[in-house]
Amino acid sequence: MQTPIGELVKVMDRGTVTLPSKFRKKLGLNKGQVVNVIQVGQEGLFIMPVDVSPKKRVADWTEDTISEYMNKVRYTLANQLRSEQARRAW
């Protein structure tokens, strides 16, 4: 098998691999960041950074459309039906 040109790294205890700094810098990887490791064929791995931080869902009734606002505040159709039933019962 011909080895592609790249960086050679050693697999350490418990499978730890240190990614070369030039790749970490290029991908913007920092300590503690999550990456997705995907097997490619029988002999390769693909490593891709993943953003697992929760997305801010700030609802702004002055900026958002009605559907965007309702989605952000998680106001579902079921909630709407319940509020209609409560209003009728009132």
GUKEKE-270938 format. One record per residue: residue in three letters; x, y, z of N, C-alpha, C in turn. Coordinates in nm, 3 decimals, padded with zeros to 5 digits, always signed. Layout:
BEGIN
<site type="ALA" n_east="X" n_north="Y" n_up="Z" ca_east="X" ca_north="Y" ca_up="Z" c_east="X" c_north="Y" c_up="Z"/>
...
***
This chain:
BEGIN
<site type="MET" n_east="+00.084" n_north="-00.119" n_up="+00.000" ca_east="+00.000" ca_north="+00.000" ca_up="+00.000" c_east="+00.088" c_north="+00.125" c_up="+00.000"/>
<site type="GLN" n_east="+00.058" n_north="+00.218" n_up="-00.085" ca_east="+00.134" ca_north="+00.342" ca_up="-00.092" c_east="+00.080" c_north="+00.439" c_up="+00.013"/>
<site type="THR" n_east="+00.170" n_north="+00.498" n_up="+00.089" ca_east="+00.130" ca_north="+00.593" ca_up="+00.193" c_east="+00.115" c_north="+00.731" c_up="+00.133"/>
<site type="PRO" n_east="-00.003" n_north="+00.796" n_up="+00.152" ca_east="-00.020" ca_north="+00.932" ca_up="+00.103" c_east="+00.072" c_north="+01.028" c_up="+00.178"/>
<site type="ILE" n_east="+00.111" n_north="+01.135" n_up="+00.112" ca_east="+00.196" ca_north="+01.234" ca_up="+00.176" c_east="+00.112" c_north="+01.308" c_up="+00.280"/>
<site type="GLY" n_east="+00.165" n_north="+01.321" n_up="+00.399" ca_east="+00.094" ca_north="+01.389" ca_up="+00.506" c_east="+00.180" c_north="+01.388" c_up="+00.631"/>
<site type="GLU" n_east="+00.117" n_north="+01.386" n_up="+00.745" ca_east="+00.186" ca_north="+01.383" ca_up="+00.873" c_east="+00.170" c_north="+01.246" c_up="+00.936"/>
<site type="LEU" n_east="+00.278" n_north="+01.190" n_up="+00.985" ca_east="+00.271" ca_north="+01.064" ca_up="+01.058" c_east="+00.255" c_north="+01.094" c_up="+01.206"/>
<site type="VAL" n_east="+00.159" n_north="+01.030" n_up="+01.269" ca_east="+00.137" ca_north="+01.046" ca_up="+01.413" c_east="+00.129" c_north="+00.907" c_up="+01.474"/>
<site type="LYS" n_east="+00.155" n_north="+00.899" n_up="+01.602" ca_east="+00.157" ca_north="+00.770" ca_up="+01.671" c_east="+00.031" c_north="+00.757" c_up="+01.757"/>
<site type="VAL" n_east="-00.029" n_north="+00.639" n_up="+01.754" ca_east="-00.143" ca_north="+00.610" ca_up="+01.841" c_east="-00.087" c_north="+00.576" c_up="+01.979"/>
<site type="MET" n_east="-00.133" n_north="+00.649" n_up="+02.080" ca_east="-00.083" ca_north="+00.632" ca_up="+02.216" c_east="-00.179" c_north="+00.542" c_up="+02.296"/>
<site type="ASP" n_east="-00.155" n_north="+00.535" n_up="+02.428" ca_east="-00.242" ca_north="+00.458" ca_up="+02.516" c_east="-00.387" c_north="+00.501" c_up="+02.498"/>
<site type="ARG" n_east="-00.477" n_north="+00.405" n_up="+02.508" ca_east="-00.621" ca_north="+00.429" ca_up="+02.498" c_east="-00.662" c_north="+00.490" c_up="+02.364"/>
<site type="GLY" n_east="-00.579" n_north="+00.478" n_up="+02.260" ca_east="-00.615" ca_north="+00.524" ca_up="+02.127" c_east="-00.599" c_north="+00.672" c_up="+02.103"/>
<site type="THR" n_east="-00.531" n_north="+00.742" n_up="+02.191" ca_east="-00.512" ca_north="+00.886" ca_up="+02.177" c_east="-00.419" c_north="+00.917" c_up="+02.060"/>
<site type="VAL" n_east="-00.459" n_north="+01.013" n_up="+01.978" ca_east="-00.376" ca_north="+01.059" ca_up="+01.866" c_east="-00.367" c_north="+01.211" c_up="+01.877"/>
<site type="THR" n_east="-00.247" n_north="+01.265" n_up="+01.866" ca_east="-00.230" ca_north="+01.410" ca_up="+01.867" c_east="-00.231" c_north="+01.460" c_up="+01.723"/>
<site type="LEU" n_east="-00.326" n_north="+01.547" n_up="+01.693" ca_east="-00.330" ca_north="+01.605" ca_up="+01.559" c_east="-00.223" c_north="+01.712" c_up="+01.547"/>
<site type="PRO" n_east="-00.148" n_north="+01.715" n_up="+01.439" ca_east="-00.045" ca_north="+01.816" ca_up="+01.422" c_east="-00.104" c_north="+01.958" c_up="+01.431"/>
<site type="SER" n_east="-00.027" n_north="+02.048" n_up="+01.491" ca_east="-00.076" ca_north="+02.184" ca_up="+01.517" c_east="-00.118" c_north="+02.256" c_up="+01.389"/>
<site type="LYS" n_east="-00.049" n_north="+02.231" n_up="+01.277" ca_east="-00.088" ca_north="+02.303" ca_up="+01.155" c_east="-00.230" c_north="+02.266" c_up="+01.112"/>
<site type="PHE" n_east="-00.273" n_north="+02.142" n_up="+01.138" ca_east="-00.410" ca_north="+02.102" ca_up="+01.104" c_east="-00.509" c_north="+02.158" c_up="+01.205"/>
<site type="ARG" n_east="-00.472" n_north="+02.157" n_up="+01.334" ca_east="-00.560" ca_north="+02.214" ca_up="+01.436" c_east="-00.583" c_north="+02.362" c_up="+01.411"/>
<site type="LYS" n_east="-00.477" n_north="+02.434" n_up="+01.376" ca_east="-00.490" ca_north="+02.578" ca_up="+01.347" c_east="-00.575" c_north="+02.601" c_up="+01.223"/>
<site type="LYS" n_east="-00.550" n_north="+02.523" n_up="+01.119" ca_east="-00.622" ca_north="+02.539" ca_up="+00.994" c_east="-00.773" c_north="+02.515" c_up="+01.011"/>
<site type="LEU" n_east="-00.807" n_north="+02.416" n_up="+01.097" ca_east="-00.948" ca_north="+02.383" ca_up="+01.121" c_east="-01.007" c_north="+02.459" c_up="+01.239"/>
<site type="GLY" n_east="-00.924" n_north="+02.535" n_up="+01.309" ca_east="-00.973" ca_north="+02.611" ca_up="+01.424" c_east="-01.010" c_north="+02.522" c_up="+01.542"/>
<site type="LEU" n_east="-00.939" n_north="+02.412" n_up="+01.559" ca_east="-00.967" ca_north="+02.319" ca_up="+01.668" c_east="-00.897" c_north="+02.364" c_up="+01.796"/>
<site type="ASN" n_east="-00.971" n_north="+02.360" n_up="+01.905" ca_east="-00.917" ca_north="+02.396" ca_up="+02.036" c_east="-00.934" c_north="+02.278" c_up="+02.131"/>
<site type="LYS" n_east="-00.864" n_north="+02.284" n_up="+02.243" ca_east="-00.873" ca_north="+02.180" ca_up="+02.345" c_east="-01.018" c_north="+02.160" c_up="+02.387"/>
<site type="GLY" n_east="-01.061" n_north="+02.035" n_up="+02.390" ca_east="-01.196" ca_north="+02.003" ca_up="+02.435" c_east="-01.302" c_north="+02.006" c_up="+02.325"/>
<site type="GLN" n_east="-01.265" n_north="+02.052" n_up="+02.207" ca_east="-01.362" ca_north="+02.057" ca_up="+02.098" c_east="-01.394" c_north="+01.916" c_up="+02.049"/>
<site type="VAL" n_east="-01.518" n_north="+01.896" n_up="+02.006" ca_east="-01.564" ca_north="+01.766" ca_up="+01.960" c_east="-01.540" c_north="+01.753" c_up="+01.810"/>
<site type="VAL" n_east="-01.491" n_north="+01.636" n_up="+01.769" ca_east="-01.474" ca_north="+01.605" ca_up="+01.627" c_east="-01.549" c_north="+01.476" c_up="+01.596"/>
<site type="ASN" n_east="-01.592" n_north="+01.464" n_up="+01.473" ca_east="-01.658" ca_north="+01.344" ca_up="+01.425" c_east="-01.555" c_north="+01.262" c_up="+01.348"/>
<site type="VAL" n_east="-01.540" n_north="+01.135" n_up="+01.383" ca_east="-01.446" ca_north="+01.047" ca_up="+01.315" c_east="-01.527" c_north="+00.946" c_up="+01.236"/>
<site type="ILE" n_east="-01.506" n_north="+00.945" n_up="+01.106" ca_east="-01.582" ca_north="+00.858" ca_up="+01.016" c_east="-01.485" c_north="+00.765" c_up="+00.945"/>
<site type="GLN" n_east="-01.519" n_north="+00.637" n_up="+00.944" ca_east="-01.436" ca_north="+00.540" ca_up="+00.872" c_east="-01.461" c_north="+00.555" c_up="+00.723"/>
<site type="VAL" n_east="-01.352" n_north="+00.562" n_up="+00.646" ca_east="-01.358" ca_north="+00.573" ca_up="+00.501" c_east="-01.296" c_north="+00.447" c_up="+00.443"/>
<site type="GLY" n_east="-01.379" n_north="+00.363" n_up="+00.383" ca_east="-01.329" ca_north="+00.237" ca_up="+00.332" c_east="-01.279" c_north="+00.148" c_up="+00.444"/>
<site type="GLN" n_east="-01.184" n_north="+00.062" n_up="+00.412" ca_east="-01.129" ca_north="-00.029" ca_up="+00.513" c_east="-01.004" c_north="+00.026" c_up="+00.578"/>
<site type="GLU" n_east="-00.943" n_north="+00.129" n_up="+00.520" ca_east="-00.811" ca_north="+00.171" ca_up="+00.567" c_east="-00.799" c_north="+00.319" c_up="+00.602"/>
<site type="GLY" n_east="-00.909" n_north="+00.391" n_up="+00.611" ca_east="-00.894" ca_north="+00.534" ca_up="+00.635" c_east="-00.994" c_north="+00.591" c_up="+00.734"/>
<site type="LEU" n_east="-00.963" n_north="+00.707" n_up="+00.785" ca_east="-01.051" ca_north="+00.782" ca_up="+00.874" c_east="-01.063" c_north="+00.924" c_up="+00.823"/>
<site type="PHE" n_east="-01.178" n_north="+00.982" n_up="+00.844" ca_east="-01.205" ca_north="+01.120" ca_up="+00.809" c_east="-01.241" c_north="+01.189" c_up="+00.939"/>
<site type="ILE" n_east="-01.173" n_north="+01.299" n_up="+00.972" ca_east="-01.196" ca_north="+01.372" ca_up="+01.097" c_east="-01.252" c_north="+01.509" c_up="+01.062"/>
<site type="MET" n_east="-01.366" n_north="+01.542" n_up="+01.125" ca_east="-01.433" ca_north="+01.668" ca_up="+01.094" c_east="-01.480" c_north="+01.734" c_up="+01.223"/>
<site type="PRO" n_east="-01.450" n_north="+01.864" n_up="+01.241" ca_east="-01.498" ca_north="+01.934" ca_up="+01.361" c_east="-01.650" c_north="+01.942" c_up="+01.362"/>
<site type="VAL" n_east="-01.708" n_north="+01.934" n_up="+01.482" ca_east="-01.852" ca_north="+01.940" ca_up="+01.498" c_east="-01.886" c_north="+02.044" c_up="+01.604"/>
<site type="ASP" n_east="-01.985" n_north="+02.127" n_up="+01.575" ca_east="-02.032" ca_north="+02.225" ca_up="+01.673" c_east="-02.147" c_north="+02.164" c_up="+01.751"/>
<site type="VAL" n_east="-02.124" n_north="+02.134" n_up="+01.878" ca_east="-02.228" ca_north="+02.073" ca_up="+01.961" c_east="-02.283" c_north="+02.171" c_up="+02.064"/>
<site type="SER" n_east="-02.246" n_north="+02.298" n_up="+02.051" ca_east="-02.297" ca_north="+02.397" ca_up="+02.146" c_east="-02.445" c_north="+02.423" c_up="+02.118"/>
<site type="PRO" n_east="-02.523" n_north="+02.442" n_up="+02.224" ca_east="-02.665" ca_north="+02.468" ca_up="+02.203" c_east="-02.685" c_north="+02.599" c_up="+02.128"/>
<site type="LYS" n_east="-02.776" n_north="+02.597" n_up="+02.036" ca_east="-02.806" ca_north="+02.717" ca_up="+01.958" c_east="-02.896" c_north="+02.809" c_up="+02.039"/>
<site type="LYS" n_east="-02.865" n_north="+02.937" n_up="+02.037" ca_east="-02.950" ca_north="+03.034" ca_up="+02.104" c_east="-03.075" c_north="+03.054" c_up="+02.023"/>
<site type="ARG" n_east="-03.186" n_north="+03.047" n_up="+02.088" ca_east="-03.314" ca_north="+03.066" ca_up="+02.021" c_east="-03.380" c_north="+03.189" c_up="+02.083"/>
<site type="VAL" n_east="-03.324" n_north="+03.303" n_up="+02.057" ca_east="-03.375" ca_north="+03.426" ca_up="+02.113" c_east="-03.492" c_north="+03.474" c_up="+02.028"/>
<site type="ALA" n_east="-03.608" n_north="+03.480" n_up="+02.090" ca_east="-03.727" ca_north="+03.525" ca_up="+02.019" c_east="-03.739" c_north="+03.677" c_up="+02.035"/>
<site type="ASP" n_east="-03.758" n_north="+03.745" n_up="+01.924" ca_east="-03.775" ca_north="+03.890" ca_up="+01.924" c_east="-03.899" c_north="+03.924" c_up="+01.842"/>
<site type="TRP" n_east="-04.006" n_north="+03.956" n_up="+01.909" ca_east="-04.132" ca_north="+03.980" ca_up="+01.839" c_east="-04.127" c_north="+04.102" c_up="+01.748"/>
<site type="THR" n_east="-04.027" n_north="+04.189" n_up="+01.769" ca_east="-04.017" ca_north="+04.307" ca_up="+01.682" c_east="-03.942" c_north="+04.276" c_up="+01.553"/>
<site type="GLU" n_east="-03.863" n_north="+04.169" n_up="+01.551" ca_east="-03.781" ca_north="+04.135" ca_up="+01.434" c_east="-03.831" c_north="+04.010" c_up="+01.360"/>
<site type="ASP" n_east="-03.878" n_north="+03.909" n_up="+01.434" ca_east="-03.915" ca_north="+03.781" ca_up="+01.375" c_east="-04.054" c_north="+03.786" c_up="+01.312"/>
<site type="THR" n_east="-04.074" n_north="+03.697" n_up="+01.213" ca_east="-04.210" ca_north="+03.677" ca_up="+01.163" c_east="-04.287" c_north="+03.603" c_up="+01.271"/>
<site type="ILE" n_east="-04.417" n_north="+03.596" n_up="+01.257" ca_east="-04.498" ca_north="+03.529" ca_up="+01.358" c_east="-04.457" c_north="+03.383" c_up="+01.372"/>
<site type="SER" n_east="-04.437" n_north="+03.314" n_up="+01.259" ca_east="-04.401" ca_north="+03.172" ca_up="+01.267" c_east="-04.262" c_north="+03.153" c_up="+01.328"/>
<site type="GLU" n_east="-04.166" n_north="+03.243" n_up="+01.296" ca_east="-04.032" ca_north="+03.233" ca_up="+01.356" c_east="-04.040" c_north="+03.254" c_up="+01.507"/>
<site type="TYR" n_east="-04.116" n_north="+03.354" n_up="+01.548" ca_east="-04.130" ca_north="+03.383" ca_up="+01.691" c_east="-04.194" c_north="+03.265" c_up="+01.764"/>
<site type="MET" n_east="-04.302" n_north="+03.212" n_up="+01.708" ca_east="-04.372" ca_north="+03.101" ca_up="+01.772" c_east="-04.283" c_north="+02.977" c_up="+01.779"/>
<site type="ASN" n_east="-04.204" n_north="+02.954" n_up="+01.676" ca_east="-04.112" ca_north="+02.841" ca_up="+01.676" c_east="-04.004" c_north="+02.858" c_up="+01.782"/>
<site type="LYS" n_east="-03.951" n_north="+02.979" n_up="+01.794" ca_east="-03.846" ca_north="+03.004" ca_up="+01.892" c_east="-03.894" c_north="+02.992" c_up="+02.036"/>
<site type="VAL" n_east="-04.017" n_north="+03.031" n_up="+02.062" ca_east="-04.070" ca_north="+03.018" ca_up="+02.198" c_east="-04.138" c_north="+02.883" c_up="+02.216"/>
<site type="ARG" n_east="-04.125" n_north="+02.800" n_up="+02.113" ca_east="-04.178" ca_north="+02.663" ca_up="+02.114" c_east="-04.329" c_north="+02.662" c_up="+02.136"/>
<site type="TYR" n_east="-04.397" n_north="+02.754" n_up="+02.076" ca_east="-04.542" ca_north="+02.759" ca_up="+02.081" c_east="-04.594" c_north="+02.674" c_up="+01.967"/>
<site type="THR" n_east="-04.639" n_north="+02.555" n_up="+01.999" ca_east="-04.678" ca_north="+02.457" ca_up="+01.897" c_east="-04.827" c_north="+02.467" c_up="+01.866"/>
<site type="LEU" n_east="-04.867" n_north="+02.394" n_up="+01.764" ca_east="-05.009" ca_north="+02.388" ca_up="+01.728" c_east="-05.090" c_north="+02.332" c_up="+01.843"/>
<site type="ALA" n_east="-05.035" n_north="+02.235" n_up="+01.915" ca_east="-05.105" ca_north="+02.178" ca_up="+02.031" c_east="-05.129" c_north="+02.286" c_up="+02.137"/>
<site type="ASN" n_east="-05.029" n_north="+02.371" n_up="+02.160" ca_east="-05.046" ca_north="+02.481" ca_up="+02.255" c_east="-05.156" c_north="+02.576" c_up="+02.209"/>
<site type="GLN" n_east="-05.159" n_north="+02.603" n_up="+02.080" ca_east="-05.260" ca_north="+02.692" ca_up="+02.024" c_east="-05.399" c_north="+02.634" c_up="+02.044"/>
<site type="LEU" n_east="-05.413" n_north="+02.504" n_up="+02.018" ca_east="-05.544" ca_north="+02.439" ca_up="+02.036" c_east="-05.587" c_north="+02.442" c_up="+02.182"/>
<site type="ARG" n_east="-05.494" n_north="+02.417" n_up="+02.273" ca_east="-05.526" ca_north="+02.422" ca_up="+02.416" c_east="-05.569" c_north="+02.562" c_up="+02.459"/>
<site type="SER" n_east="-05.500" n_north="+02.663" n_up="+02.407" ca_east="-05.536" ca_north="+02.799" ca_up="+02.445" c_east="-05.672" c_north="+02.837" c_up="+02.389"/>
<site type="GLU" n_east="-05.704" n_north="+02.789" n_up="+02.268" ca_east="-05.837" ca_north="+02.814" ca_up="+02.211" c_east="-05.944" c_north="+02.746" c_up="+02.295"/>
<site type="GLN" n_east="-05.920" n_north="+02.623" n_up="+02.338" ca_east="-06.016" ca_north="+02.551" ca_up="+02.421" c_east="-06.035" c_north="+02.622" c_up="+02.555"/>
<site type="ALA" n_east="-05.927" n_north="+02.669" n_up="+02.614" ca_east="-05.935" ca_north="+02.741" ca_up="+02.742" c_east="-06.010" c_north="+02.872" c_up="+02.725"/>
<site type="ARG" n_east="-05.987" n_north="+02.942" n_up="+02.613" ca_east="-06.056" ca_north="+03.068" ca_up="+02.588" c_east="-06.207" c_north="+03.045" c_up="+02.572"/>
<site type="ARG" n_east="-06.244" n_north="+02.937" n_up="+02.500" ca_east="-06.388" ca_north="+02.904" ca_up="+02.483" c_east="-06.452" c_north="+02.867" c_up="+02.615"/>
<site type="ALA" n_east="-06.379" n_north="+02.794" n_up="+02.698" ca_east="-06.432" ca_north="+02.750" ca_up="+02.827" c_east="-06.447" c_north="+02.867" c_up="+02.924"/>
<site type="TRP" n_east="-06.375" n_north="+02.970" n_up="+02.904" ca_east="-06.375" ca_north="+03.085" ca_up="+02.993" c_east="-06.508" c_north="+03.154" c_up="+02.983"/>
***
